[in-house]
């Protein structure tokens, strides 16, 4: 019985010490700040350029196809949504109907960009050989599209 009592006392002490240490650990842990994780347009552009180079190399774009490739990339870049145009605080303070209208407006803009990207993709795809088209189908995946897959979720 004494062994059980000792184990209980030791266990309670360990839990007590652990609980007492939690506030100290929380104070030492760096606070997650949005500014530290903010979107970096330079890094994003570097990733996009690296991806475009890999796709260019994978497809083995010929000199005759280079103009179509550059036009395709240019069209995709011009359709990228612009960062910093969304005012989160203003959105949060809008009445519900206005927020919904704003979401619909943003969704329409997203669909418009996707339709423009589709047109650019079809134009570029037409100049590829059947072998390149097959590679494009396999590798492109979501090339030129936003990867998040959630049009509005991060805005609300």
C-alpha positions in Angstrom: 0.0 0.0 0.0 2.9 2.3 0.8 4.3 1.7 -2.7 1.0 2.8 -4.3 0.9 5.9 -2.1 4.5 6.8 -3.0 3.7 6.3 -6.7 0.7 8.6 -6.4 2.6 11.3 -4.5 5.5 11.1 -7.0 3.1 11.3 -10.0 1.3 14.2 -8.5 4.6 16.0 -7.9 5.7 15.4 -11.5 2.4 16.7 -12.8 2.6 19.7 -10.5 6.1 20.6 -11.6 5.2 20.1 -15.2 2.2 22.4 -14.9 4.3 25.0 -13.1 6.8 25.0 -15.9 4.3 25.5 -18.7 3.9 29.3 -18.1 7.6 29.7 -18.1 8.0 27.8 -21.3 5.2 29.8 -22.9 7.0 33.0 -22.1 10.3 31.8 -23.6 8.6 30.6 -26.8 8.8 33.2 -29.6 5.4 34.6 -30.5 4.2 33.7 -33.9 3.8 37.0 -35.8 2.1 37.5 -39.1 4.9 39.9 -40.2 7.5 37.1 -40.0 5.5 34.8 -42.3 4.2 37.4 -44.7 4.0 36.7 -48.4 7.4 37.5 -50.0 6.8 38.5 -53.6 10.5 38.1 -54.4 10.7 34.5 -53.2 7.4 33.7 -54.9 8.7 35.1 -58.2 11.9 33.0 -57.8 9.8 29.8 -57.2 7.7 30.6 -60.3 10.7 31.3 -62.4 12.4 28.0 -61.3 9.2 26.1 -62.0 8.9 27.7 -65.5 12.5 26.8 -66.2 11.9 23.1 -65.2 8.8 23.0 -67.4 10.7 24.6 -70.3 13.5 22.0 -69.9 11.0 19.1 -69.5 9.1 20.1 -72.6 12.3 20.7 -74.6 10.9 23.8 -76.1 12.3 24.4 -79.5 13.5 27.8 -80.8 10.4 27.8 -83.0 8.1 27.3 -80.0 10.0 29.9 -77.8 7.7 32.8 -78.8 4.6 30.8 -77.9 6.2 29.8 -74.6 7.0 33.4 -73.7 3.5 34.5 -74.6 2.1 31.8 -72.4 4.2 32.8 -69.4 3.4 36.4 -70.0 -0.3 35.7 -70.0 -0.1 33.7 -66.8 1.9 36.4 -65.1 -0.5 39.1 -66.1 -3.4 37.1 -64.7 -1.8 36.7 -61.2 -3.9 38.2 -58.5 -2.3 41.3 -57.0 -1.3 41.0 -53.3 -2.0 43.8 -50.9 -5.3 44.9 -52.5 -7.5 43.2 -49.9 -8.2 45.1 -46.7 -8.9 42.4 -44.1 -10.0 44.9 -41.4 -12.5 46.6 -43.7 -13.8 43.2 -44.8 -14.2 42.0 -41.3 -16.2 45.1 -40.4 -18.6 44.9 -43.3 -22.1 43.8 -42.8 -22.8 40.2 -43.8 -24.6 41.0 -47.1 -21.7 43.3 -48.2 -19.1 40.6 -47.3 -21.0 38.1 -49.4 -21.2 40.6 -52.3 -17.4 41.1 -52.0 -16.8 37.3 -52.0 -18.9 37.0 -55.1 -17.0 39.8 -56.8 -13.7 38.1 -55.9 -15.0 34.8 -57.2 -16.0 36.3 -60.5 -12.5 37.9 -60.8 -11.0 34.5 -60.1 -13.1 32.8 -62.7 -12.2 35.5 -65.2 -8.5 34.9 -64.5 -9.0 31.2 -64.9 -10.8 31.6 -68.2 -7.9 33.9 -69.5 -5.4 31.3 -68.3 -7.3 28.6 -70.2 -7.3 30.6 -73.4 -3.5 31.1 -73.0 -3.0 27.4 -72.3 -5.0 26.3 -75.3 -3.0 28.6 -77.6 0.3 27.3 -76.2 -0.8 23.7 -76.2 -1.7 23.9 -79.9 2.0 24.6 -80.8 3.3 21.5 -78.9 4.0 18.2 -80.5 2.0 15.2 -79.3 4.9 14.1 -77.1 5.2 17.5 -75.6 1.4 17.6 -75.0 1.6 14.3 -73.2 4.4 15.7 -71.0 2.5 18.9 -70.4 -0.6 16.9 -69.4 1.5 14.9 -66.9 3.8 17.6 -65.5 1.9 20.8 -65.8 -0.8 19.8 -63.3 -1.7 23.1 -61.9 0.9 25.2 -63.6 -0.3 28.8 -63.9 -3.0 28.3 -61.3 -3.1 29.1 -57.6 -2.2 26.2 -55.5 -4.3 26.9 -52.5 -7.5 25.5 -54.0 -9.6 27.9 -51.9 -10.7 31.0 -53.6 -12.0 32.9 -50.6 -11.3 31.0 -47.5 -8.3 33.1 -46.4 -10.1 36.3 -46.9 -12.9 35.8 -44.4 
